[in-house]
Amino acid sequence: MNGWAIDLGTTYSKVAYWSDPDGGPRLLPLPGIALALDEHAPAEAEALVPSATHFPPHYDFWDRIGAWPLVDRRLFLGRQALIGLPALQANATAFHPGFAPSFKLELAGAPLKPLVRRGRRPVSARRVARAFTRELLAEIRRRTGERIREAAFTVPVEAYEAYRAELLTLARSLGIRRARFADEPVAAALGYGMGLLKDALALVLDFGGGTFHLALVHLSPAGTRKGECRVLAKTGRLAGGWMADEWILRDLAAREGWRLEETEEKSFWHRQLLLEAKRVKEALYLHEQVLFRVPPPPSARRGAPGPCPEPPEYTRERFASLLHERGLYRMIEGCLEEIEAEVPPGEAIDEVLMVGGSSLLPGVYPMMEARYGRDRVRAWQPFGAVVLGASVFSAGKAEAGDFIIHDYAFVTYDPGTHQPEHTVVVPRGTRFPTAPDLWTGRLVPTCSRGEPERVFKLEICEIGRGRDGERQFAWDSAGRLKALEGSGDRVVVPLNASDPALGRLDPPHSPHDRSARLEIAFGVNADRWLTATVSDLKTRRLLMDEQPVVRLL
């Protein structure tokens, strides 16, 4: 393994590496400290490590030996803290003095700020970050047998040199001899398959658990080699997934008659209700309705205490209406207008990169697709794109980008069953530009109504496919999120249904003539357009000559 990358996130941290056998970056599953994978979990759950740290009040012999400075610099002996899922579980019923749910914001802005107590001693954000990273590196070694000596760290575009210096000091103290840094927009672009072999103007939407940020950045080949980009404009709001959790809980409370003021005095109950609201929110990314399974305490329920009522149901439709009522979409549109006003004259946004789990909230992707077009919005791996791209950067494989992400096919129909059949003309992973005859074939006009065919039509589709052993996201034609569990799962999205014409036939093609009438060749040009060359075999006329049909991702 090489090309190690670490993304220390506000809510989740991730690790990725470059896999030479697969020829690409891969997320590293870390079961035991990452989220558990279930039907409602994010696609990359087993690689998402909650950025939580818990310092237990007591340590055993080896933990104390491992904390000695001479040992600590050389060996990962014992544990200095619990991190990730075990840290959350240790604080499920009540927060302990040694529990830090996150550390990134403080590390970036106030590294000496005390976050927790270890016994009677305060522990700064700097020490919390080091303990978290130490246990993360130790877990990587336990899982892979490898001690990381070189790695790339992701940094926000607004990060100052002081934050990079903190990460550099932290990394060196843990045995990482060469630490590099990749701006998050550069990493996201590489993670989404952009080779950045030419200049591009990108809009990065980062919508996480605590904040909403938009950044307009200029990406260049020279900057990519350094892991850097130029920020042209940025804006944001203090709005994140935590806010939607609270909205769901209060909406349900109003509907069910719960008295939340009764739970806020008892932080355990209120915390459990918010955690359940978070689970419901994330389940609604993929499901139309979900049960709210955690009941409030009897004192908070309407009427006299009695048997627990049936769990209430919450729907995606209601959730989307709630987001609209609370002004989420207006907030996003306002931020987009601010950013678009900063686009340099004569230029246009080339790519839109969506990262952060809250980018999966209902209605967010459809808004971006409608505004910028499906061919420019990259949104299918919001949790992993940044760290995967940092791994590409760390491995020095930026030139391995510029490939097609999905399969692209044309549709024909079986004469007997009338079922659609998809012929792939550009398989995923194809490097572009290609030769104009990447795929060639001869076709018979369908004459679907039994009448002579005067216009040759061919519907082009995008096909998102799953991979065995991996859970992936895809967006259907209605802008709904789908989970692809294996190679048999797929999402088919028509791209040119409103204008499928690829040439006029003169004379028209008879429905009784089953001989091939057209020869067609497909390729992909340097701007990611699927091009078509169409020849009429009957008249020997060229109907299209490398003309763009649809733009690919």
C-alpha positions in Angstrom: 0.0 0.0 0.0 1.1 3.6 -0.7 -0.4 7.0 -1.3 -1.7 7.2 2.2 -4.1 10.1 2.9 -5.9 11.2 6.1 -8.9 13.5 6.3 -9.4 14.7 9.9 -13.0 15.9 9.6 -15.2 17.8 12.0 -17.8 14.9 12.2 -16.0 11.9 10.6 -12.3 11.2 9.8 -11.3 8.9 6.9 -8.2 7.1 5.6 -7.5 6.2 2.0 -4.6 4.6 0.1 -3.6 4.0 -3.5 -4.1 0.4 -4.6 -1.7 -0.6 -7.4 -3.6 -3.8 -8.2 -6.8 -1.9 -8.7 -5.1 1.2 -10.2 -7.0 3.6 -8.1 -7.6 5.0 -4.6 -9.5 3.0 -2.0 -11.1 3.9 1.4 -9.7 1.9 4.3 -12.4 0.1 6.3 -11.7 0.3 10.0 -14.3 -1.9 11.7 -14.3 -1.5 15.4 -13.8 2.3 15.4 -15.8 3.2 12.3 -19.6 3.2 12.0 -21.4 -0.1 11.8 -22.8 -0.9 8.4 -26.5 -1.4 8.2 -29.4 -0.6 5.8 -29.6 3.0 6.9 -25.8 3.7 7.1 -23.9 5.8 4.6 -22.3 3.9 1.7 -18.8 4.3 3.1 -19.9 3.6 6.8 -17.1 1.1 7.6 -14.5 3.8 6.7 -16.2 6.7 8.5 -14.5 7.1 11.9 -16.4 9.5 14.2 -14.0 12.3 15.1 -14.7 11.7 18.8 -12.1 11.1 21.5 -12.6 9.7 25.1 -9.9 9.8 27.7 -10.8 7.2 30.3 -10.2 8.1 34.0 -7.9 5.1 34.6 -5.2 3.5 32.5 -3.6 0.1 32.8 0.2 -0.7 33.0 0.9 -0.8 29.3 -1.1 2.4 28.6 1.0 4.2 31.1 4.2 2.8 29.7 3.1 3.7 26.2 2.6 7.3 27.2 6.3 7.7 28.3 7.9 10.2 25.8 10.7 7.9 24.7 8.3 5.1 24.1 5.5 7.3 22.6 7.8 8.6 19.9 8.7 5.1 18.7 6.0 2.7 19.5 2.2 2.5 19.6 2.1 0.7 22.9 -1.1 0.6 24.8 -3.9 3.2 24.3 -4.0 6.8 25.2 -7.7 7.2 24.4 -10.7 5.6 22.9 -11.6 7.1 19.5 -14.5 6.8 17.0 -17.4 4.5 17.7 -16.0 3.2 21.1 -15.7 6.8 22.3 -19.3 7.5 21.4 -20.5 4.3 23.0 -18.6 5.2 26.2 -20.6 8.4 26.4 -24.0 7.1 25.2 -25.8 7.7 28.5 -23.9 10.7 29.7 -21.0 12.9 28.6 -17.9 12.3 30.7 -15.3 15.0 31.5 -12.8 13.2 29.2 -15.0 13.2 26.2 -14.4 15.4 23.1 -17.0 14.9 20.4 -14.7 16.8 17.9 -11.5 18.8 17.8 -11.0 20.1 14.2 -12.4 23.6 14.6 -10.5 24.3 17.8 -7.2 22.8 16.3 -7.6 25.2 13.4 -8.4 28.3 15.5 -7.5 27.8 19.2 -5.2 24.8 19.5 -4.4 25.6 23.2 -8.0 25.7 24.2 -8.9 23.1 26.8 -11.5 20.7 25.5 -11.6 18.0 28.2 -10.2 16.9 31.5 -8.0 14.0 32.1 -8.4 13.4 35.8 -7.8 16.9 37.1 -5.7 18.1 34.2 -7.1 20.0 31.3 -6.4 18.6 27.8 -6.0 21.1 24.9 -7.4 20.7 21.4 -3.8 20.0 20.3 -3.4 17.1 22.7 -6.8 15.7 21.8 -6.0 15.8 18.1 -2.7 14.1 18.7 -4.3 11.4 20.8 -7.0 10.8 18.1 -4.4 10.6 15.3 -2.1 8.3 17.3 -4.9 5.8 17.9 -6.0 6.1 14.3 -2.5 5.3 13.1 -2.3 2.5 15.6 -5.5 1.0 14.3 -4.3 1.3 10.7 -1.2 -0.7 11.7 -3.3 -3.4 13.5 -5.5 -3.8 10.4 -2.8 -3.6 7.7 0.5 -4.3 9.4 1.8 -1.0 8.0 3.3 1.9 9.9 2.6 5.0 7.9 5.7 7.1 7.2 4.4 9.3 4.4 0.9 10.7 4.1 -1.1 13.6 2.7 -3.5 15.5 5.0 -6.5 17.4 3.7 -6.9 21.1 4.7 -9.8 23.5 4.2 -9.3 26.3 1.7 -9.6 28.8 4.5 -6.9 27.1 6.6 -4.1 29.4 7.7 -0.4 28.3 7.9 -0.8 27.9 11.6 -3.2 24.9 11.0 -0.8 23.3 8.6 2.0 23.8 11.1 -0.1 22.0 13.8 -0.7 19.1 11.5 2.9 18.9 10.5 4.1 18.9 14.1 1.5 16.3 15.0 2.5 14.1 12.1 6.2 14.2 12.8 5.6 13.4 16.5 3.8 10.2 15.4 6.5 9.0 13.1 5.3 10.4 9.8 8.5 11.6 8.2 6.9 13.2 5.1 3.6 15.0 5.6 2.1 16.8 2.6 -1.1 18.9 2.3 -3.9 19.0 -0.2 -6.4 21.7 -0.3 -9.9 20.1 0.0 -11.2 21.4 -3.4 -8.1 20.0 -5.2 -8.6 16.7 -3.3 -12.3 16.6 -4.1 -11.7 17.2 -7.8 -9.1 14.3 -7.9 -11.4 12.1 -5.9 -14.2 12.7 -8.4 -12.1 11.7 -11.3 -10.9 15.0 -12.6 -7.3 14.8 -13.9 -6.8 18.6 -13.7 -4.6 18.5 -16.8 -6.0 21.9 -17.8 -7.3 25.0 -15.9 -10.9 24.7 -14.5 -13.3 26.9 -12.5 -14.9 24.8 -9.8 -17.7 25.4 -7.3 -17.3 23.4 -4.2 -20.3 22.8 -2.0 -19.3 21.5 1.4 -22.3 20.7 3.6 -21.4 18.8 6.7 -22.7 18.3 10.2 -22.0 21.8 11.5 -21.5 24.2 8.6 -22.4 25.0 5.0 -19.6 26.4 2.8 -19.4 27.4 -0.9 -16.1 28.1 -2.5 -15.3 29.2 -6.0 -11.8 28.0 -6.8 -9.4 28.1 -9.8 -7.8 24.7 -10.3 -4.7 24.4 -12.5 -2.2 21.7 -13.4 0.7 23.6 -11.6 -1.4 24.0 -8.5 -2.5 20.4 -8.5 1.1 19.2 -8.3 1.4 21.3 -5.1 -2.0 20.3 -3.8 -3.1 23.9 -4.0 -5.8 26.0 -5.6 -6.7 29.7 -5.8 -9.8 30.8 -4.0 -11.8 33.4 -5.9 -14.7 33.7 -3.6 -16.3 31.9 -0.6 -19.4 32.2 1.5 -21.2 30.1 4.1 -23.6 29.8 6.9 -23.7 28.2 10.3 -26.1 25.5 9.1 -25.5 21.8 9.1 -26.9 18.4 9.7 -27.3 19.0 13.5 -29.9 21.7 12.6 -32.0 19.2 10.5 -31.9 16.8 13.5 -33.4 19.4 15.8 -36.0 20.4 13.2 -37.2 16.8 12.8 -37.4 16.3 16.5 -39.4 19.5 17.1 -41.7 18.8 14.1 -42.5 15.3 15.5 -43.0 16.7 19.0 -45.5 19.2 17.7 -47.3 16.5 15.8 -47.3 13.9 18.6 -47.8 16.3 21.5 -44.4 15.7 23.1 -43.3 18.2 25.7 -39.6 18.6 24.9 -39.0 21.0 27.8 -39.4 17.9 30.0 -36.5 16.2 28.2 -34.1 19.1 28.1 -33.7 19.1 31.8 -32.7 15.4 31.5 -29.9 15.6 29.0 -29.8 11.8 28.5 -33.3 11.7 27.1 -32.9 14.7 24.9 -29.6 13.4 23.6 -31.2 10.0 22.8 -34.1 11.7 20.9 -31.6 13.8 18.9 -29.6 10.8 18.0 -32.7 9.0 16.8 -33.7 12.1 14.8 -30.2 11.9 13.2 -30.8 8.3 12.3 -34.2 9.1 10.8 -32.7 12.0 8.8 -30.0 9.7 7.3 -32.4 6.9 6.6 -34.6 9.3 4.6 -31.8 9.9 2.2 -32.6 6.5 0.8 -36.1 5.5 2.1 -39.5 7.1 1.6 -40.6 6.6 5.2 -38.9 5.7 8.5 -40.2 4.9 12.0 -39.0 7.1 14.9 -38.2 4.2 17.3 -37.1 6.0 20.5 -40.0 7.2 22.6 -39.7 10.2 24.9 -39.9 9.6 28.6 -43.4 9.2 30.0 -43.3 12.7 31.6 -42.9 14.2 28.2 -45.7 12.3 26.5 -49.2 13.7 26.1 -51.8 12.4 28.6 -51.3 10.2 31.6 -48.3 7.8 31.6 -49.2 4.5 30.2 -48.1 1.9 27.6 -45.7 3.3 25.0 -47.6 4.3 21.8 -46.7 2.9 18.4 -43.6 4.5 16.9 -44.6 7.5 14.7 -43.6 7.4 11.0 -41.7 10.2 9.3 -41.7 10.6 5.5 -39.2 12.0 3.0 -42.0 14.2 1.6 -42.6 15.7 5.0 -38.9 16.2 5.6 -38.5 18.0 2.3 -41.5 20.3 3.2 -39.9 20.9 6.6 -36.6 22.0 5.0 -38.6 24.3 2.7 -40.5 25.8 5.6 -37.3 26.4 7.6 -35.7 28.2 4.7 -32.9 25.8 3.9 -33.3 26.0 0.1 -33.6 29.8 0.2 -30.4 29.9 2.2 -28.6 27.7 -0.4 -29.9 29.8 -3.3 -28.8 33.0 -1.6 -25.3 31.7 -1.1 -25.2 30.5 -4.7 -26.2 33.9 -6.0 -23.4 35.5 -3.9 -20.8 33.1 -5.4 -22.1 33.4 -9.0 -21.7 37.2 -8.7 -17.9 36.6 -8.3 -17.4 34.5 -11.4 -14.9 36.4 -13.6 -16.4 38.1 -16.7 -16.4 35.8 -19.7 -15.9 32.6 -17.6 -18.3 30.0 -16.4 -18.3 27.3 -13.7 -16.9 24.1 -15.2 -17.5 21.7 -12.4 -19.6 21.5 -9.3 -18.2 19.3 -6.5 -20.5 18.3 -3.6 -19.0 17.0 -0.4 -20.3 16.4 3.1 -23.1 14.2 4.3 -25.7 17.0 4.5 -25.4 17.4 0.7 -27.6 14.3 0.6 -30.5 16.1 2.2 -33.7 15.9 0.0 -33.8 18.5 -2.6 -30.2 19.7 -2.5 -28.9 17.6 -5.4 -31.9 18.3 -7.6 -31.4 22.1 -7.0 -27.8 21.9 -8.1 -28.6 19.6 -11.1 -31.3 22.0 -12.3 -29.0 25.0 -11.9 -25.8 23.6 -13.5 -26.8 20.5 -15.4 -26.2 16.9 -14.6 -23.0 16.8 -16.6 -21.3 19.3 -14.3 -22.5 18.1 -10.9 -20.3 15.5 -9.1 -22.2 14.2 -6.0 -22.0 10.5 -5.7 -19.4 10.1 -3.0 -19.8 13.1 -0.7 -18.1 11.3 2.3 -15.1 9.9 0.4 -14.2 12.2 -2.4 -11.8 14.4 -0.5 -9.7 11.7 1.1 -9.7 9.6 -2.0 -8.4 12.6 -4.0 -5.8 13.2 -1.4 -4.6 9.6 -1.9 -4.3 10.3 -5.6 -2.2 13.4 -4.8 -0.1 11.5 -2.3 0.6 8.7 -4.7 1.6 11.2 -7.5 -1.2 9.9 -9.7 -3.0 13.1 -10.6 -2.5 12.3 -14.3 -4.5 9.1 -13.8 -7.6 11.3 -13.7 -9.7 12.4 -16.6 -11.8 9.2 -16.9 -15.4 8.5 -17.4 -17.2 7.6 -14.2 -20.4 5.9 -15.5 -21.3 3.5 -18.3 -23.0 5.2 -21.3 -25.3 3.2 -23.6 -27.9 3.6 -26.3 -31.3 1.9 -25.9 -33.0 -0.5 -28.3 -36.1 -2.7 -27.7 -36.4 -6.4 -28.1 -38.8 -7.0 -31.0 -40.6 -9.9 -29.2 -40.8 -8.7 -25.6 -40.5 -4.9 -26.2 -38.1 -4.8 -23.2 -35.3 -2.2 -23.3 -31.8 -3.4 -24.1 -28.8 -1.2 -23.4 -25.7 -1.4 -25.5 -22.7 0.2 -23.8 -20.7 2.4 -26.1 -18.5 4.1 -23.4 -17.7 1.9 -20.4 -16.8 3.5 -17.1 -13.1 4.0 -16.6 -12.6 5.1 -20.2 -9.8 7.7 -20.5 -10.6 10.6 -22.8 -10.3 12.0 -25.3 -10.8 8.8 -27.3 -10.7 8.0 -31.0 -13.9 9.1 -32.7 -14.7 5.4 -33.4 -14.3 4.1 -29.9 -17.5 2.1 -30.6 -18.8 1.3 -34.1 -21.8 -0.6 -35.3 -24.6 -0.8 -37.8 -28.3 -0.3 -36.9 -31.7 -0.8 -38.3 -34.3 2.0 -37.7 -37.0 0.7 -35.4 -40.1 2.1 -37.3 -41.8 1.7 -33.9 -45.3 2.7 -35.1 -45.1 0.5 -38.2 -44.7 3.5 -40.4 -41.7 4.6 -42.5 -39.0 6.1 -40.3 -38.1 9.7 -41.4 -35.9 10.7 -38.4 -33.2 8.4 -37.0 -33.6 8.6 -33.2 -31.3 7.0 -30.6 -31.8 7.5 -26.9 -28.5 7.8 -24.9 -28.5 6.7 -21.2 -26.2 7.0 -18.2 -25.9 3.8 -16.2 -24.7 3.9 -12.7 -23.6 0.4 -11.5 -22.7 -1.0 -8.2 -19.6 -3.0 -7.4 -19.4 -6.2 -5.5 -18.2 -5.7 -1.9 -18.9 -1.9 -2.1 -22.0 0.2 -1.4 -22.3 3.2 -3.7 -24.6 6.1 -4.3 -26.3 7.1 -7.6 -29.0 9.7 -8.5 -32.0 8.7 -10.6 -33.7 10.9 -13.2 -36.0 12.4 -10.6 -33.1 13.4 -8.4 -33.7 10.7 -5.8 -30.7 9.0 -4.1 -30.3 5.2 -4.7 -28.0 2.8 -3.0 -26.2 0.3 -5.2 -25.2 -2.8 -3.2 -23.5 -4.9 -5.9 -22.7 -5.4 -9.5 -26.3 -6.4 -10.3 -27.7 -3.1 -9.1 -27.9 -0.2 -11.5 -29.7 3.1 -12.1 -30.5 4.1 -15.7 -31.0 7.8 -16.5 -32.1 8.9 -20.0 -30.0 11.9 -21.1 -31.4 13.0 -24.5 -35.0 11.9 -24.3 -36.2 15.4 -25.3 -34.1 15.4 -28.5 -32.9 12.0 -29.5 -32.7 12.8 -33.3 -29.4 11.9 -34.9 -30.3 12.6 -38.6 -33.1 12.6 -41.2 -33.6 9.7 -43.5 -34.4 10.5 -47.2 -35.9 8.4 -48.5 -37.6 7.2 -45.3 -36.8 3.7 -44.0 -39.5 1.1 -44.6 -40.7 -1.0 -41.6 -40.4 -4.1 -43.9 -36.8 -3.5 -44.6 -34.7 -5.2 -41.9 -31.3 -4.6 -43.4 -28.9 -2.2 -41.7 -29.5 1.3 -42.9 -27.1 3.3 -40.6 -23.5 3.0 -39.6 -22.6 4.9 -36.4 -19.4 5.6 -34.5 -19.2 7.0 -31.0 -16.2 8.7 -29.3 -15.5 11.1 -26.4 -13.8 14.4 -27.1 -11.5 16.4 -24.9 -14.4 18.3 -23.3 -16.2 15.1 -22.3 -18.8 15.2 -25.0 -20.1 12.0 -26.5 -19.7 12.5 -30.2 -21.5 10.7 -33.0 -20.6 10.1 -36.7 -23.6 8.7 -38.6 -23.6 7.5 -42.2 -26.6 6.5 -44.3 -25.6 3.3 -46.0 -28.5 3.5 -48.5 -27.7 6.9 -49.8 -24.0 7.1 -48.7 -24.6 10.4 -47.1 -22.9 11.6 -43.9 -25.7 12.6 -41.5 -23.4 13.6 -38.6 -19.7 14.1 -38.4 -18.2 13.9 -34.8 -21.1 16.0 -33.5 -21.6 16.3 -29.8 -24.7 14.5 -28.5 -24.5 14.5 -24.6 -21.9 15.5 -22.1 -20.6 12.7 -19.9 -19.4 12.5 -16.3 
